[in-house]
Amino acid sequence: MACGSGTTMETASPSRSSADSIMIDLSFHSSVPDRACDATNTIFEHDQPLSNNISTKTLLPDTVASPHAWEQLDQQPYPFFSAPRSALDKDTYSSAIEKTTYLTERISFDSIANHNADCIVRTLCAMPDQMLRRETFPCFIHPQWDRKALPEPLAVCVRIAKMFASRTPEIIPFIWRTILAETRRAVAMVHEMSLLDLLATQQAGMVYMIMRKIEDPVEDVEWNREMTSAVSTICNRFVDSLDGSFCQAEKIHPSQTWTDWIFAESRRRTSAVWFLLAKSVFVKTRAGCDATEAPWTLPLPCPRQQWEARTCEAWSEEMGAAQPDQLSTFGGLVVAKTQTGHKQNARALNSWNASADGLGLLLNLAAGTM
């Protein structure tokens, strides 16, 4: 594994060559027409075909099949942080859906799922504070010690995070205007941005969404809609430039240099955090659609030691020390957690937990609700 600089993130290619996977849609939807989607269907009836008006861009690889043991669940409502329809009174559920707004927490009638969701939300809400220092960046944003300076979108996000940390009621409107202005600038330059800047812009956008969740997600609906639309545009451009897949498993597409690996692992972790965000709070667009389904192929994040390596030499050493049979997908993690009676699954789960960082623990919470 080389320590030289990679070239995969320098420019964005104009189009993609492979078809989109529609197993799971984790993109930021923005092009939903006036014809409203049925919120009940979008949350509980994932066996229904997705609307043709909803983007099918995916933040997951389309090269890994669902685990055979869980194929039957692909046709069922995904149970993560939601109760079966039969467990809910129809009128009560309809009333609850009408009251949900952008970035409000999902309703669950399962105490364990509700507890896990609350733990995940509380951890996500700490991420704006983690943006204050490069040494404490959130688990999906790499400090990029191989670079003298951060990509501009992340550098701006650090500045905004510092304003947010010391916010007063008088300054909050200015923060939202600043975020919106930065996002509009990114949209205007979307076809000129490098892949690295496109990814950094999406990561910053997720931090801004979490800020909105913390402060007041219902204050300005138009702000929410424009922000979601903007991130959708950037996400679509990024996926188009990567031949249709937001991320790939390291085993399938091994990185040749540390720089390339940072870019690839950052994409995998961004997908994982978006999954956690989308499944623990409502990320609503104009029609309130949520088309997130069971993410069996979601690549699991790398071991903590690899992610926290500060030099290429340290990273190469940790890559060489990695277990070859480590769990690699969220589906595999779910199977391991639900079938711990099998010694092989128990060993795989123990090995995963031994090297998992904070993001791995959050995915453990998510898998534990299955």
C-alpha positions in Angstrom: 0.0 0.0 0.0 1.5 3.2 -1.1 1.8 6.4 0.9 1.7 8.7 -2.1 -1.2 11.0 -3.0 -4.1 9.5 -4.8 -5.8 11.1 -7.8 -9.3 9.7 -7.4 -10.8 12.8 -5.9 -9.4 15.6 -8.0 -12.0 15.9 -10.7 -15.6 14.9 -11.1 -16.4 12.9 -14.2 -19.4 14.1 -16.2 -21.6 11.0 -16.1 -21.9 7.5 -14.8 -21.9 4.2 -16.6 -23.7 1.8 -14.4 -27.4 1.6 -13.4 -28.5 2.8 -10.0 -29.3 0.3 -7.3 -32.8 0.8 -5.8 -32.4 -1.6 -3.0 -32.0 1.3 -0.6 -32.5 5.0 -1.3 -30.5 7.2 1.1 -30.2 10.3 -1.0 -31.7 13.7 -0.1 -34.9 13.8 -2.2 -35.8 17.2 -3.6 -37.7 16.7 -6.9 -41.0 15.6 -5.4 -44.0 17.2 -7.3 -47.1 18.7 -5.8 -48.8 15.3 -5.7 -48.2 14.4 -2.1 -46.8 11.0 -1.1 -48.6 9.0 1.5 -46.4 9.3 4.6 -47.9 6.0 6.0 -46.8 4.1 2.9 -43.4 5.6 2.8 -42.6 4.6 6.4 -44.3 1.2 6.7 -44.8 -0.2 3.2 -41.4 -0.5 1.7 -42.5 -3.5 -0.3 -44.4 -0.9 -2.4 -42.6 0.3 -5.6 -40.9 3.6 -5.0 -42.5 6.6 -6.7 -41.0 7.4 -10.1 -40.8 11.0 -9.0 -38.4 10.2 -6.2 -34.7 10.0 -7.0 -33.2 6.5 -6.9 -29.7 7.7 -6.3 -28.1 5.5 -3.6 -25.5 6.0 -1.0 -24.8 2.3 -0.9 -22.9 0.0 -3.2 -25.0 -2.0 -5.7 -22.6 -5.0 -5.9 -23.3 -6.9 -2.7 -26.4 -9.0 -2.4 -28.6 -9.1 0.7 -27.7 -11.8 3.3 -29.6 -14.9 2.4 -30.9 -15.4 5.9 -32.6 -12.0 5.8 -34.0 -12.0 2.2 -37.5 -12.4 3.6 -37.2 -9.1 5.5 -36.5 -7.3 2.2 -40.1 -7.5 1.4 -41.3 -6.5 4.8 -41.6 -3.1 6.6 -38.1 -2.3 8.0 -38.5 -2.6 11.8 -35.8 -0.1 12.7 -37.3 2.5 15.1 -40.9 1.8 14.0 -43.7 -0.5 15.0 -45.7 -2.8 12.7 -48.8 -1.3 11.3 -51.0 -3.8 13.2 -49.6 -2.5 16.5 -50.9 1.0 15.9 -54.4 2.4 16.0 -55.0 3.8 12.6 -56.4 7.1 13.8 -53.6 7.5 16.4 -51.0 6.8 13.8 -52.5 9.2 11.2 -52.6 11.9 13.8 -49.0 11.3 14.8 -47.8 11.5 11.1 -49.6 14.8 10.6 -47.7 16.3 13.5 -44.3 15.2 12.3 -42.0 17.8 10.8 -38.6 18.1 9.3 -35.9 16.5 11.5 -38.3 15.5 14.3 -37.6 12.2 16.0 -39.4 9.1 14.8 -42.2 7.6 16.8 -41.7 4.1 18.2 -43.9 1.9 20.3 -41.1 -0.4 21.1 -39.2 0.5 24.3 -35.9 -1.0 23.2 -36.0 0.6 19.8 -37.0 3.9 21.3 -34.1 3.8 23.8 -31.6 2.9 21.1 -33.0 5.6 18.8 -32.7 8.2 21.6 -29.0 7.2 22.2 -28.3 7.5 18.5 -30.0 10.9 18.3 -28.2 12.2 21.3 -24.9 11.1 19.9 -25.6 12.7 16.5 -26.5 15.9 18.2 -23.0 16.1 19.7 -21.5 16.3 16.2 -21.7 20.1 15.8 -19.6 20.4 19.0 -17.2 17.9 17.7 -16.6 20.1 14.6 -14.9 22.7 16.9 -11.5 21.1 16.7 -9.8 19.0 14.0 -8.7 16.5 16.7 -12.4 15.8 17.7 -14.1 15.7 14.3 -17.2 13.5 14.0 -16.7 9.8 13.2 -17.6 10.3 9.5 -15.3 13.3 8.8 -11.6 12.5 8.6 -9.2 15.1 10.0 -7.1 14.6 6.9 -3.7 14.8 8.6 -2.1 14.3 5.2 -3.2 17.7 4.2 -2.0 21.1 5.5 -5.5 22.6 5.2 -9.0 21.2 5.3 -11.2 21.3 2.2 -12.9 24.7 2.1 -16.5 23.4 2.9 -15.2 21.8 6.1 -13.1 24.8 7.1 -16.3 26.9 6.7 -18.3 24.4 8.7 -15.7 24.6 11.5 -16.3 28.4 11.6 -20.0 28.0 11.6 -19.8 25.4 14.3 -18.0 27.8 16.5 -20.7 30.4 16.0 -23.3 27.8 16.8 -21.5 26.7 20.0 -21.7 30.3 21.4 -25.1 31.1 19.8 -27.5 33.5 21.4 -31.2 34.0 20.3 -30.1 37.2 18.5 -27.4 35.4 16.4 -29.4 32.3 15.4 -31.0 33.9 12.3 -27.6 35.0 11.1 -26.3 31.5 11.4 -29.1 30.1 9.3 -28.6 32.8 6.7 -24.9 32.0 6.6 -25.5 28.3 6.2 -28.0 29.0 3.4 -25.6 31.4 1.6 -22.8 28.8 1.8 -25.1 26.1 0.5 -26.3 28.3 -2.4 -22.7 29.0 -3.3 -22.0 25.3 -3.4 -25.0 24.6 -5.7 -23.9 27.3 -8.1 -20.4 25.8 -8.3 -21.5 22.1 -8.2 -20.2 21.3 -11.7 -16.8 22.9 -11.0 -16.1 21.3 -7.6 -13.7 18.4 -7.2 -14.9 15.1 -5.8 -13.2 15.9 -2.5 -15.1 19.2 -2.2 -18.4 17.6 -3.2 -18.0 15.0 -0.4 -16.9 17.7 2.1 -20.0 19.8 1.1 -22.3 16.9 1.8 -20.7 16.2 5.1 -21.0 19.8 6.1 -24.6 19.8 5.0 -25.3 16.9 7.4 -23.7 18.8 10.3 -25.9 21.8 9.4 -29.0 19.5 9.4 -28.1 18.3 12.8 -27.7 21.9 14.0 -31.2 22.5 12.7 -32.5 19.5 14.6 -30.9 20.8 17.8 -32.1 24.4 17.6 -35.6 24.6 15.9 -36.5 22.3 13.0 -39.9 23.8 12.5 -39.1 27.5 12.5 -38.6 28.1 8.7 -40.1 25.4 6.5 -38.8 27.1 3.3 -35.3 27.1 4.7 -35.6 23.3 5.3 -36.9 22.7 1.8 -34.2 24.7 0.1 -31.4 23.1 2.2 -32.7 19.6 1.4 -33.0 20.4 -2.3 -29.5 21.8 -2.4 -27.9 18.8 -0.7 -29.9 16.5 -3.1 -28.4 18.4 -6.1 -24.9 18.0 -4.6 -25.4 14.3 -3.8 -26.7 13.5 -7.2 -23.7 15.2 -8.9 -21.3 13.3 -6.6 -22.9 9.9 -7.4 -23.0 10.7 -11.1 -19.3 11.4 -10.9 -18.6 8.1 -9.2 -20.3 5.8 -11.8 -23.5 5.4 -9.8 -22.4 4.3 -6.3 -21.7 6.6 -3.4 -19.3 4.1 -1.8 -17.9 0.6 -2.2 -16.6 -2.0 0.3 -12.8 -1.9 0.7 -12.6 -5.6 -0.1 -14.2 -5.1 -3.5 -12.4 -1.9 -4.4 -9.1 -1.8 -2.4 -7.4 1.5 -2.1 -3.9 1.9 -3.4 -2.8 4.9 -1.3 -3.6 6.4 2.1 -5.1 9.4 0.5 -7.4 7.2 -1.7 -8.4 5.2 1.3 -9.3 8.3 3.4 -11.6 9.3 0.5 -13.2 5.9 0.2 -13.6 5.3 3.9 -15.1 8.8 4.4 -17.7 7.9 1.8 -18.5 4.7 3.6 -18.8 6.4 7.0 -20.9 9.3 5.5 -23.4 6.7 4.2 -23.5 5.0 7.6 -24.2 8.3 9.5 -26.8 9.3 6.9 -28.5 6.0 7.5 -28.6 6.5 11.2 -29.8 10.1 10.8 -32.6 9.1 8.3 -33.8 6.2 10.4 -33.9 8.0 13.8 -35.4 11.3 12.7 -37.7 12.3 9.9 -35.8 14.0 7.0 -38.8 15.4 5.1 -39.0 17.0 1.7 -41.8 18.9 0.1 -44.1 15.9 0.2 -42.7 14.4 3.3 -41.4 11.2 1.7 -39.0 8.8 3.3 -37.8 6.0 1.0 -35.1 4.5 3.2 -35.1 0.7 3.2 -33.2 -2.1 4.8 -29.5 -1.3 4.2 -28.1 -4.8 4.2 -25.2 -3.9 1.8 -24.1 -0.9 3.8 -20.3 -1.3 4.3 -19.3 -1.2 8.0 -16.7 1.3 9.1 -13.1 0.4 9.4 -11.4 -0.4 12.8 -10.8 2.6 15.0 -7.0 2.2 14.7 -7.1 2.6 10.9 -9.3 5.6 11.0 -7.3 7.4 13.7 -3.9 6.8 12.1 -2.0 10.1 11.7 0.6 9.0 9.3 0.7 6.8 6.2 3.2 4.4 7.9 0.8 4.0 10.9 -2.1 3.4 8.6 -0.2 0.8 6.6 0.7 -1.0 9.8 -2.9 -1.1 10.9 -4.1 -2.3 7.5 -1.7 -5.1 7.7 -2.9 -6.0 11.2 -6.6 -6.1 10.2 -8.5 -9.4 10.5 -9.2 -10.8 7.0 -12.6 -12.3 8.1 -13.9 -9.1 9.8 -17.6 -8.3 9.4 -18.0 -6.1 6.4 -21.7 -5.2 6.0 -24.5 -4.0 8.2 -26.5 -7.1 7.2 -23.6 -9.3 8.4 -23.6 -7.4 11.7 -27.4 -8.0 12.1 -27.0 -11.7 11.5 -24.1 -11.9 13.9 -26.0 -10.1 16.7 -29.2 -12.2 16.2 -27.5 -15.6 15.9 -24.8 -15.4 18.6 -25.6 -19.0 19.5 -23.3 -20.0 16.6 -19.7 -19.8 17.7 -18.6 -18.4 14.3 -21.0 -15.5 14.6 -20.1 -14.9 18.2 -16.4 -14.8 17.3 -17.0 -12.4 14.4 -19.1 -10.1 16.7 -16.4 -10.1 19.4 -13.8 -9.3 16.8 -15.9 -6.4 15.4 -16.6 -5.0 18.9 -12.9 -5.2 19.8 -11.9 -2.7 17.1 -15.1 -0.6 16.6 -15.1 3.1 17.2 -18.0 5.4 18.1 -19.7 4.9 14.7 -19.4 1.1 15.1 -21.2 1.4 18.5 -24.0 3.4 16.9 -24.4 0.7 14.2 -24.5 -1.9 17.0 -27.4 -0.1 18.6 -29.2 0.0 15.2 -28.5 -3.7 14.5 -29.8 -4.5 18.0 -33.3 -3.4 17.2 -33.7 -5.9 14.4 
